[in-house]
């Protein structure tokens, strides 16, 4: 996932870096990296599915 696609999706969802990090189970540093360099190929499918779920209003699953 390109950095542009990630940023665009984050903006469309209206989530801050902290909020999207919490929803995806990622640190703020990881979110900054996604915004700058994109989501690594090995994580791209899972992140895209999670973002789609958020876009459709599904709540994040609590870690644990």
HUWOUR-V560030 format. One record per residue. N is the residue number from 1. RES is the residue in three letters. SS is DSSP state (2 for helix, 1 for strand, 0 for the rest). PHI is phi in whole degrees, 0 to 359 (NA if undefined). Layout:
n=N res=RES ss=SS phi=PHI
n=N res=RES ss=SS phi=PHI
//
This chain:
n=1 res=UNK ss=0 phi=NA
n=2 res=UNK ss=0 phi=288
n=3 res=UNK ss=2 phi=300
n=4 res=UNK ss=2 phi=297
n=5 res=UNK ss=2 phi=295
n=6 res=UNK ss=2 phi=295
n=7 res=UNK ss=2 phi=300
n=8 res=UNK ss=2 phi=299
n=9 res=UNK ss=2 phi=294
n=10 res=UNK ss=2 phi=300
n=11 res=UNK ss=2 phi=295
n=12 res=UNK ss=2 phi=298
n=13 res=UNK ss=2 phi=283
n=14 res=UNK ss=0 phi=70
n=15 res=UNK ss=0 phi=252
n=16 res=UNK ss=0 phi=287
n=17 res=UNK ss=2 phi=301
n=18 res=UNK ss=2 phi=293
n=19 res=UNK ss=2 phi=297
n=20 res=UNK ss=2 phi=290
n=21 res=UNK ss=2 phi=299
n=22 res=UNK ss=2 phi=296
n=23 res=UNK ss=2 phi=296
n=24 res=UNK ss=2 phi=266
n=25 res=UNK ss=0 phi=71
n=26 res=UNK ss=0 phi=239
n=27 res=UNK ss=0 phi=286
n=28 res=UNK ss=2 phi=299
n=29 res=UNK ss=2 phi=298
n=30 res=UNK ss=2 phi=295
n=31 res=UNK ss=2 phi=297
n=32 res=UNK ss=2 phi=301
n=33 res=UNK ss=2 phi=296
n=34 res=UNK ss=2 phi=301
n=35 res=UNK ss=2 phi=291
n=36 res=UNK ss=2 phi=270
n=37 res=UNK ss=2 phi=237
n=38 res=UNK ss=0 phi=94
n=39 res=UNK ss=0 phi=272
n=40 res=UNK ss=0 phi=304
n=41 res=UNK ss=2 phi=308
n=42 res=UNK ss=2 phi=294
n=43 res=UNK ss=2 phi=254
n=44 res=UNK ss=2 phi=303
n=45 res=UNK ss=2 phi=298
n=46 res=UNK ss=2 phi=296
n=47 res=UNK ss=2 phi=293
n=48 res=UNK ss=2 phi=297
n=49 res=UNK ss=2 phi=295
n=50 res=UNK ss=2 phi=296
n=51 res=UNK ss=2 phi=294
n=52 res=UNK ss=2 phi=296
n=53 res=UNK ss=2 phi=298
n=54 res=UNK ss=2 phi=297
n=55 res=UNK ss=2 phi=297
n=56 res=UNK ss=0 phi=270
n=57 res=UNK ss=0 phi=87
n=58 res=UNK ss=0 phi=285
n=59 res=UNK ss=0 phi=285
n=60 res=UNK ss=0 phi=297
n=61 res=UNK ss=0 phi=275
n=62 res=UNK ss=0 phi=299
n=63 res=UNK ss=0 phi=291
n=64 res=UNK ss=0 phi=134
//
